[in-house]
């Protein structure tokens, strides 16, 4: 009696499994891998059914259904395979009897990114699934530069990189690794991939990191901002002098000197007013005061300047010692 019940149970389970429709299943989310890696594109028959006697066809559906790999009559039939996949595709033959028709794609290339269809066909049945492949490409090393000074006393930093695929996440971090608030990431795509740029304004000395990350890759650059840099922000004269030394242009130097003299303007005006009162009382004293005022003016504006003949206007002639300049033959 027990044997009969057991046989009936087995028979019932078998008939139930046979009544369940076959279907091809695979990953719902995109597959992400890096250039040069090997990637397995999963494809299975459920419930588990042997695919040894079936036809397994892998197609690239986003490129006019080009053939990636074909298995038929117990062997590979890749005479019509797309040239770019030659020698880079294979099935797991020892797994076909379990319904595993997954494809191994070797030495991944940027051009391999796209949608692939796994189609399994029997005499009276067929089904298929689509697998989306994303190929990660590492972009250029991020570059951080100091773009400008903020009106509120901060320093604007910008981090940028190019040549990524897909676009990376861009993060600004402090030395402890804490994420800092920054502007939205600017993203641009061209033939070389994605270019990204993200700005941040900092208000204190620290070491700042710009991190770009994908699912499998991460790159970062850092910059150290010390207190002296913020000091330059508060004293525009230092900026003018630095620009003068870096560029060597006479106009920039004059602009720096104007900024330097601006701080003494009020003192000079007061002194001139006092000198005018003395002039009304005593002409001789007035002449003396005038000379003192001229002397003070010269002292305030005196700067040791060396002119650069390489950046001078073509019509200007600079002396050998760099201390004098004349116009033409004058």
Secondary structure, DSSP 8 states (H G I E B T S, - for coil): -HHHHHHHHHHHHHHHHHHS--EEE--SS-EEEETT--EEE--EEES----TTSEEEEEETTTTTEEEEEEETTEE--TT--GGGTTSEEE-GGGGGGTB--EEE-S--GGG-EEEEEEEE-SS-EEEEEEEEEEEB-----EEEEEEE-TTS-EEEEEEEEEEBS--EEEEE-TT--B------EEEEETTEEEEEEEEEE-S-EEEEEEEE-SS-EEEEEEEE-HHHHHHHH-HHHHHHHHHHHH--HHHHHHHHHHHHHTTHHHHHHHHHHHHHHHHH-HHHHHHHHHHHHHHHHHHH-------GGGS-TTEEE-TTSS-EEETT-
